[in-house]
Structures are given as C-alpha cells and as structure tokens.
Amino acid sequence: MALVNADDARRRARRRLPRMLFDYIDGGAFAETTLRANRRDFDDVPLRQTVLTGIHTPDLSAQYLGQQYALPFMLGPVGFLGLYTSQGEQKAARAAHAAGIPLCLSTFSIASLGDVRTATNGPLQFQLYVMKDRGLTAELIAAAKAAKADALVVTVDCAVTSVRERDLINGFRISKRLTPGMLLNFATKPRWLTDQILRGGRSVRALADRPEFGSSILEQAVNLSQGIDPSLNWNDIGWIRTQWDGTLVIKGILAPDDAVRAKAAGADAVVVSNHGGRQLDGASSTIRALPAIREAVGNEFCLMLDGGVRRGSDIAKAIAGGADGVMLGRAYAFALAAAGERGITDILDAIRTELRITLALMGVPSIAALRRDGGRGGQQIIGR
C-alpha cells in the first residue's frame, strides 16, 4: 500500500524502526520548541484562492543552485540513511534522480559518495561538516570533487552540538558500544534487524581509511560528532572557498546579517535552516525568518529553505515567501524507513500532486510565477 503523506510515513517508520533510530529522526533539541514552531508557523500562513483561471497543469520546474530541476524541492542531507534501511543512501539517490531532483549526501552517511555514484549518475551534492582535522576536511572536499558533486553544502549551525534529549536517553551518538537496552529494542524489530544483518553497512564508508574513528557505526558516530570543529568561523569559509571551485552553499542561516556575510564570503547560496529544530531551541522557525533574509540578500541570490516541510502547500508557502527551492528532510527519511526506495517515490509523488493542485487552486501558472510574485512580498500569493 502506497504511502499517503509524510504523517503516514512517520507512523509506519515508527512501527518498523528501533526507538533509537526513530527518535534520532523525529527528535529536536532540549524542549523541542523550535521543532514544533517549524510546523506551527507553516500552518499559520494562509494561501489565497483564485478561481476561474483555467489553470490546471502548472509548471512545477524550478531553477535553484545554478541548475534547472523538475521540481522546486530536493532531498536534503539526513545522517545515517543506511541505518533506516540497507543501502539507504543509494535508494534515496535513485528515487530523487528518477523524479528529476538532486540528493545532498550527509557527512554522516553509511555509503560514501563513490558508492552513491556507482548506484546512479544523477545530480548529487555533498553536505560538509568542518572537522578539527583539516586534513580530513580536505579529503572530504576532494571526494566531493571526485564524485563530481554539483554543490558543496557547508553546515555551519552545528559547530557547538546541542543536546537532543531523546538521543541522550537512547544512547545514540553517545554510546560507542551496543548496550543491553539497544539489543533488546533491536530484537523487537525483526524485519529491520534482518535487513541490517543481511544487507546493511557495518561502518561509515568515508572513514574506511581512518581507523582512529573506530570500526563500528556507533563508535564512528560518536567520534565524528566529537570531531566537528567548535571554533568554526568566517575565515574557515574563505579557506573552503579556496578548496572548492564549484557551487558553494552555506547551510544553517537564520539571521539576515549572516546571510549577507555568507554572500560576501563567496557563497553562491544559503539554506535558511535551524537544523530541523535540533540546535538552538527557541530559535525562529525557518518560514518566519525567510522574508527578512530575502530582503537582505536581494532577489537574485539563491535561497533554499528546510525545516518543517511536509506537504506541497508548505513548499508553495516557502517559494512565495522568498525561497528558490526547498530541502526535504524528515518527510523522506521516514518514507525511506517505512518502505525503502518505493516509499520515497510515494512521498515525492504525493508532494508533487499536492503542489500541483495547490498552485492550480491559487491560479498560479508556474513555480517561476510563484517565485516572482513572492519576491514582491507575496501579497498576490499569500492571504493576509
């Protein structure tokens, strides 16, 4: 049975995944205030209905990050996809490429960039965490070049890692060894466990030549997290720009001044993001932060958005609010966990259908028109 929407995917993923992994996807920082705000603030944005326009098949293609894609949304970086189902990164990439959109692969991935490139040759980006070990950081950038990644997406809002209390309770990215509680919970999810034993990855492939990070996924997850450089600053962005001559994206921007500075530092785009409510609890939702950032950087600079996006109508609101494109996160991660590659295809189809119907009922002929009118403050698009 096909997944109906992201909520359906979440319910099915919860049944299939061990609690440790479900909570890793689902949870946020501390009291999860920002996590909830991401959804609540999307729900508070009304859309303006316009009738008798004759529009029934709006053009959903969009230009973002320097290329034209079939849809105004893509699969953003989510860690450990290969733990939710075997070969999760490859399955996600194939589903994205079949839909004509890119996947951004996380540093915290089971499969390497080379593994994903072997599986599919479509548009691929790489999300970089800047490590204390600049040699490793340079190796990761070189791997992105070798895989012909279309963009390097530097995440800047995790230099200081927040506390995600669900992970603390479950021991994920905290414990380096399996605990009796983990093993007991794994045993209650036999389908997931069998899949991981028979076909799952045993380690983070990008660290195959880095024995100091350990050999098991749990050990590597802890050591990678601890290896992120807490002193990351704007000078490091300049260094990365010297290492990478392709499209450079700064992910984790919520303040207009930071967006302006990213643009001045040589970034080609920024992602308006609060890390899915997983970092600064109490920070603004992304849809609320978006208009001021658009005003600060001007109408021609590329802005992406993530955080709280579950439906096609959310994407319409983001584009009208000033985004050029949207990165999906939890919506597709739950779909992957629930039903593998087919699950992501189901969710992409559902979001595409809702977006098409949303634009038709608003009387908007294309994503380009939605973006154009949204760039003038959205009065023609969003109800007030």
C-alpha positions in Angstrom: 0.0 0.0 0.0 1.4 3.4 -1.1 2.4 6.0 1.5 -0.3 8.7 1.5 1.7 11.6 3.1 4.6 12.3 5.4 2.5 11.7 8.5 1.6 8.2 7.2 5.3 7.6 6.5 6.2 8.7 10.1 3.6 6.3 11.6 4.9 3.3 9.5 8.5 4.2 10.2 7.8 4.2 13.9 6.5 0.7 13.7 9.5 -0.5 11.8 12.5 1.2 13.3 14.1 0.7 16.7 13.3 3.5 19.1 16.9 4.8 19.0 16.7 5.4 15.2 13.1 6.7 15.1 13.9 9.2 17.8 17.1 10.3 16.1 15.0 11.3 13.0 12.0 12.6 14.9 13.5 14.5 17.8 14.8 18.0 18.4 16.9 19.9 20.9 16.0 20.3 24.6 12.3 21.1 24.9 11.8 20.8 21.1 10.2 24.3 21.0 11.7 25.2 17.6 10.9 21.8 16.2 7.2 22.4 16.9 7.5 26.1 15.7 8.7 24.9 12.3 5.4 23.1 11.7 3.1 25.6 13.5 4.4 28.6 11.6 3.8 26.9 8.3 0.3 26.1 9.3 -0.3 29.8 10.3 0.5 31.0 6.7 -2.8 31.2 4.7 -2.9 30.8 0.9 -5.0 33.0 -1.4 -7.5 31.1 -3.5 -8.2 32.4 -7.0 -10.9 30.9 -9.2 -11.9 30.6 -12.9 -8.3 31.0 -14.1 -8.3 28.0 -16.4 -5.0 26.8 -14.9 -5.0 23.1 -14.2 -1.5 21.9 -15.0 1.0 24.4 -13.6 4.7 24.1 -14.5 6.5 22.8 -11.4 10.0 23.1 -12.7 12.3 25.4 -10.9 15.8 26.8 -11.0 18.0 26.7 -7.9 21.6 26.2 -7.0 22.6 27.1 -10.6 20.5 24.4 -12.4 17.0 23.7 -13.6 15.2 20.8 -12.0 11.8 19.2 -12.5 10.6 20.2 -9.1 11.2 23.1 -6.6 12.2 20.6 -3.9 15.1 18.2 -3.3 16.3 15.6 -0.8 18.4 17.4 1.8 21.1 15.9 3.9 20.0 13.4 6.6 22.5 11.4 8.5 22.7 7.6 8.6 20.2 6.8 5.9 21.7 3.4 5.5 20.7 2.5 9.1 17.0 3.1 8.3 17.1 0.5 5.5 20.0 -1.2 3.9 21.7 0.9 1.2 19.5 3.8 2.2 21.7 6.4 0.6 21.7 4.7 -2.8 17.9 4.1 -2.6 17.3 7.8 -1.8 19.5 8.9 -4.6 17.8 6.7 -7.2 14.4 7.9 -6.1 15.5 11.5 -6.3 17.1 11.1 -9.7 14.0 9.3 -11.1 12.0 12.4 -10.0 14.5 14.8 -11.7 15.8 16.3 -8.4 19.1 16.1 -6.5 20.1 14.4 -3.3 22.5 16.1 -0.8 24.6 13.4 0.9 25.4 13.9 4.6 28.9 13.6 6.0 27.2 11.2 8.5 26.3 8.7 5.8 26.8 4.9 5.7 27.5 4.9 2.0 30.3 7.0 0.5 29.9 9.5 -2.3 31.6 6.9 -4.5 29.1 4.2 -3.5 26.2 6.6 -4.4 27.8 7.5 -7.7 28.1 3.8 -8.6 24.4 3.4 -8.0 23.2 6.4 -10.0 24.7 9.3 -12.0 22.1 12.0 -11.3 22.6 15.3 -9.6 24.4 14.9 -6.3 25.5 17.3 -3.6 27.6 16.9 -0.5 27.0 18.3 2.9 30.2 19.1 4.7 30.8 19.3 8.4 34.1 21.1 9.1 36.3 18.9 11.2 39.0 19.8 13.7 41.2 17.7 11.5 41.5 20.0 8.4 43.3 17.1 6.6 40.1 15.0 6.9 38.0 18.1 5.8 40.2 18.5 2.7 39.8 14.7 2.0 36.0 15.0 2.1 36.1 18.0 -0.2 38.4 16.1 -2.6 35.9 13.1 -2.5 33.1 15.5 -3.5 35.2 16.7 -6.4 36.0 13.2 -7.5 32.3 12.3 -7.4 31.5 15.4 -9.5 29.2 16.7 -6.8 27.2 19.7 -8.1 27.4 21.6 -4.9 29.3 21.6 -1.6 26.8 22.4 1.3 28.7 23.6 4.4 26.7 23.2 7.6 27.6 26.0 10.0 25.0 25.7 12.8 26.4 22.6 14.4 29.9 23.8 15.4 28.5 23.6 19.0 26.4 20.5 19.2 23.1 20.9 21.1 21.6 18.3 23.5 18.9 16.2 21.9 17.4 14.6 25.0 15.8 11.6 23.1 19.3 10.7 21.9 20.7 11.1 25.4 18.1 8.7 26.7 18.6 6.2 23.9 22.4 6.5 23.8 22.7 7.2 20.1 25.8 9.3 19.2 26.7 9.0 22.9 27.5 5.3 23.5 30.3 3.7 21.5 29.1 0.1 22.2 25.8 -1.7 22.0 24.0 -1.7 25.3 21.6 -4.4 26.5 18.7 -2.0 26.1 19.6 -1.3 22.5 19.9 -5.0 21.8 16.5 -5.7 23.4 14.9 -3.0 21.3 16.5 -4.2 18.1 15.1 -7.7 18.8 11.6 -6.2 18.8 12.0 -5.0 15.2 12.8 -8.3 13.4 12.2 -7.0 9.8 14.6 -4.1 10.3 17.1 -6.3 12.1 17.1 -9.0 9.4 17.6 -6.3 6.7 20.5 -4.8 8.5 22.2 -8.1 9.2 21.9 -9.4 5.7 22.4 -6.3 3.6 23.2 -3.4 5.9 26.5 -1.4 6.1 28.7 -2.1 9.1 30.6 1.3 9.2 30.8 4.8 7.7 32.5 4.1 4.4 34.0 7.5 4.1 36.1 6.7 7.2 37.4 3.4 5.8 41.0 4.7 5.9 40.6 6.4 9.2 41.0 3.7 11.9 41.2 6.4 14.7 37.4 6.9 14.3 36.8 3.2 15.1 35.3 0.4 13.2 31.7 0.2 14.3 28.9 2.6 13.3 28.2 3.6 16.9 31.8 4.3 17.6 32.3 6.3 14.4 29.1 8.3 15.0 30.4 9.4 18.4 33.9 10.2 17.2 32.6 12.1 14.1 30.3 14.2 16.3 33.2 15.0 18.6 35.4 15.8 15.7 33.4 18.7 14.4 35.3 21.9 14.9 33.6 24.2 17.6 35.9 27.1 16.6 34.5 27.3 13.0 34.4 30.9 11.8 34.2 33.1 8.7 37.9 32.7 8.0 37.2 28.9 7.5 34.6 29.7 4.9 37.3 31.6 3.0 39.6 28.6 3.2 36.9 26.3 2.0 36.3 28.6 -1.0 39.9 28.1 -1.9 39.5 24.3 -1.8 36.2 24.2 -3.8 35.7 26.0 -7.1 32.1 24.8 -7.6 28.8 25.9 -6.2 29.2 26.7 -2.5 26.2 26.7 -0.2 26.2 27.8 3.5 23.5 25.9 5.4 22.2 27.0 8.8 21.4 30.7 8.4 18.6 32.4 10.3 19.8 36.0 10.6 19.8 38.5 7.7 23.2 39.8 8.6 24.7 36.3 8.5 23.2 35.7 5.0 24.7 39.0 3.8 28.1 37.9 5.2 27.8 34.5 3.6 27.2 36.1 0.2 30.2 38.4 0.7 32.4 35.4 1.7 31.8 33.9 -1.7 28.8 31.6 -1.1 26.6 31.0 -4.1 23.5 30.3 -1.9 22.5 29.8 1.7 20.0 27.5 3.3 17.7 29.1 5.7 17.7 26.4 8.4 17.6 25.8 12.1 18.7 22.2 11.6 15.2 20.9 11.9 14.9 22.3 15.4 17.8 20.2 16.5 20.3 23.0 17.6 19.2 26.3 19.2 15.9 25.6 20.9 13.8 28.7 20.9 15.2 29.9 17.6 12.9 31.2 14.9 11.1 28.9 12.6 12.6 29.0 9.1 9.4 30.2 7.3 9.2 33.1 9.7 12.9 34.0 9.2 12.8 33.7 5.4 11.3 37.1 4.2 13.8 39.3 6.1 16.7 37.2 4.7 15.4 37.5 1.2 15.1 41.3 1.6 18.7 41.5 3.0 20.4 39.5 0.2 18.3 40.8 -2.8 16.1 39.0 -5.2 18.7 37.3 -7.4 20.7 35.5 -4.7 19.7 31.8 -4.3 17.9 31.0 -1.0 17.0 27.4 -0.1 14.9 26.5 3.0 14.4 23.5 5.2 12.7 22.8 8.5 9.1 21.6 9.0 8.3 21.0 5.3 5.9 18.1 5.0 3.4 19.0 2.2 3.2 20.6 -1.2 1.4 23.5 0.3 4.4 24.1 2.6 6.6 24.3 -0.5 4.2 26.8 -2.1 4.4 29.0 1.0 8.2 28.8 1.1 8.5 29.8 -2.6 6.0 32.6 -2.1 8.0 33.8 1.0 11.2 34.1 -1.0 12.8 30.7 -1.3 14.1 29.4 -4.7 13.9 25.8 -3.6 13.2 23.6 -0.6 15.2 20.8 1.0 13.1 17.9 2.4 14.4 16.1 5.5 12.2 14.1 7.8 9.5 13.6 5.2 11.7 11.4 3.0 13.7 9.9 5.9 10.6 8.4 7.4 9.4 7.3 3.9 12.7 5.5 3.4 12.5 3.8 6.7 8.9 2.8 6.1 9.2 1.4 2.6 12.6 1.9 1.1 13.1 3.4 -2.3 9.4 3.0 -3.2 8.5 4.9 0.0 10.4 7.9 -1.1 8.9 7.7 -4.6 5.4 7.6 -2.9 6.2 10.7 -0.9 7.6 12.6 -3.8 4.6 11.8 -5.9 2.2 12.9 -3.1 4.0 16.2 -2.6 4.2 16.8 -6.3 0.4 16.2 -6.6 -0.4 18.4 -3.7 1.8 21.2 -5.0 0.3 21.0 -8.5 -3.3 21.2 -7.0 -2.3 24.0 -4.7 -0.9 26.2 -7.5 -3.9 25.4 -9.7 -6.4 26.4 -7.0 -4.4 29.6 -6.3 -4.4 30.5 -10.0 -0.7 30.4 -10.3 0.7 29.0 -13.6 4.2 28.1 -12.6 6.8 28.0 -9.9 8.5 30.8 -11.7 5.4 32.9 -11.3 5.0 31.9 -7.7 8.6 32.9 -7.0 8.3 36.2 -9.0 5.2 37.3 -7.1 6.5 36.2 -3.8 9.6 38.3 -4.4 7.3 41.3 -4.2 6.3 40.4 -0.7 3.8 37.7 -1.5 0.7 39.8 -1.4 -0.6 38.3 -4.6 0.0 34.8 -3.4 -0.4 34.6 0.4 -3.6 35.7 2.1 -3.2 38.4 4.8 
